[in-house]
């Protein structure tokens, strides 16, 4: 169960990162158009925006569940051991 939770957390974080990068309009601070700040999101842009919000909430809930001390085992999952070893 614990491994499934961490796997879901990794998948949601990767999808969330992808959606945030997909929303980027300009590279850096090049030609910042102030009129585009207040325009209405339509079509796929609106769907991506809403999916980003939903995945952000799902990520928050999963992170809070993962931080609860409800797991009875005192061992660290195998995936996290290798990550700690890299640091």
MOJOGI-V91571 format. One record per residue. N is the residue number from 0. RES is the residue in three letters. PSI is psi in whole degrees, -180 to 180 (NA if undefined). NEAR is the number of other C-alpha atoms within 8 Angstrom. Layout:
((N:RES:PSI:NEAR) (N:RES:PSI:NEAR))
//
This chain:
((0:UNK:-40:4) (1:UNK:-40:7) (2:UNK:-37:7) (3:UNK:-38:7) (4:UNK:-46:10) (5:UNK:-36:9) (6:UNK:-43:8) (7:UNK:-38:9) (8:UNK:-40:11) (9:UNK:-43:8) (10:UNK:-43:8) (11:UNK:-39:11) (12:UNK:-37:9) (13:UNK:-43:8) (14:UNK:-39:9) (15:UNK:-42:11) (16:UNK:-43:8) (17:UNK:-44:8) (18:UNK:-37:11) (19:UNK:-42:9) (20:UNK:-36:7) (21:UNK:-26:6) (22:UNK:-14:9) (23:UNK:130:7) (24:UNK:-45:4) (25:UNK:157:7) (26:UNK:110:6) (27:UNK:-138:4) (28:UNK:28:6) (29:UNK:128:6) (30:UNK:64:4) (31:UNK:114:6) (32:UNK:115:6) (33:UNK:-18:5) (34:UNK:-20:6) (35:UNK:-4:6) (36:UNK:-38:6) (37:UNK:17:5) (38:UNK:156:6) (39:UNK:137:4) (40:UNK:133:6) (41:UNK:156:7) (42:UNK:-134:6) (43:UNK:-30:6) (44:UNK:-40:9) (45:UNK:-41:9) (46:UNK:-43:9) (47:UNK:-40:10) (48:UNK:-46:9) (49:UNK:-39:8) (50:UNK:-36:9) (51:UNK:-41:11) (52:UNK:-45:8) (53:UNK:-45:8) (54:UNK:-32:11) (55:UNK:-42:9) (56:UNK:-42:8) (57:UNK:-42:9) (58:UNK:-43:11) (59:UNK:-45:8) (60:UNK:-45:8) (61:UNK:-40:11) (62:UNK:-39:9) (63:UNK:-40:8) (64:UNK:-41:7) (65:UNK:-26:8) (66:UNK:-8:6) (67:UNK:145:7) (68:UNK:45:5) (69:UNK:-8:4) (70:UNK:125:7) (71:UNK:-23:5) (72:UNK:144:4) (73:UNK:4:5) (74:UNK:152:4) (75:UNK:139:6) (76:UNK:150:8) (77:UNK:-36:6) (78:UNK:-36:6) (79:UNK:-27:8) (80:UNK:-42:9) (81:UNK:-33:8) (82:UNK:-40:8) (83:UNK:-36:7) (84:UNK:-28:6) (85:UNK:-25:5) (86:UNK:NA:4))
//
